[in-house]
Amino acid sequence: MTARGAIAGMLGGLGCHLGLYLIGWFVNGKFASYQLLEFNPFIWAILVSGLLSYLASFKQAIEKVEN
């Protein structure tokens, strides 16, 4: 894991989590989570965070090999 991957994962997970709560607020008219495919927003945030961390770290590793 690289620093770029860690930052991408944290920001992506935060964005996903907050986004699902904002959608829930607009859909339900109150502060509640939107259960996309019946999964808690925490689960989606973990998946997005892990995926972005891996992809950003992998991209940086490829850039180092090419140079």
N, C-alpha and C positions, 0 to 999 in steps of 0.2 A: 504494500500500500504506500502510496506517495502522499505528499501534502496536498497536491491538487485533487487526488482522489478522495481524501478525507473531507476537504472543503466542499467538493461537489456532492458528496453523499449527505453531509449535514444540511446543506442548503436545499437540496432536492427533497429530502425527507421532510424537512420543515415546510417547504412549499406545498407538497402533496397533502400533508396533514391539515395545514391551515386551509388549503383549497377545498378539501372535503367538508370541513366545518362551515366554511362560507357558503358552499352549495346547500348544505343542510339548513343554514339560516334562511336562505332565500326560498327554499322549497317548503320548509315547515313553518316559517314565520316566527321562529324562536331559535335560540342558540341550542342547536342539536346537531349531531353528526349525520352525514349522509352515508348510508350503508351501501356502498357500491358492491353489487353482487353479494350482498348480505355479509360482507366482511367489515370489521371495524376499521376506521381510518388508520389506526396504529399499524395494522397488518400491511396495508398498502404503503404506508410511509417506510416501513422496514424494507419492503421489497424494492421500492424506488431507491432508497438510500443505498442498499447493497449493490444494485445494478449500476447506479451512477458511480459509486466508488470503484467498482471493478473496471468499468469502461474508461473512466478518466485515468486511472492508473495504467491500464493497458495501453491507452493512446500515448501516454507520456513515455512508456517503456519502448514503444515502437519508434517514437521520435528520436530517442537516444541511440537506438541501434542504427537508424538511417544516417545519423551524423557521424 
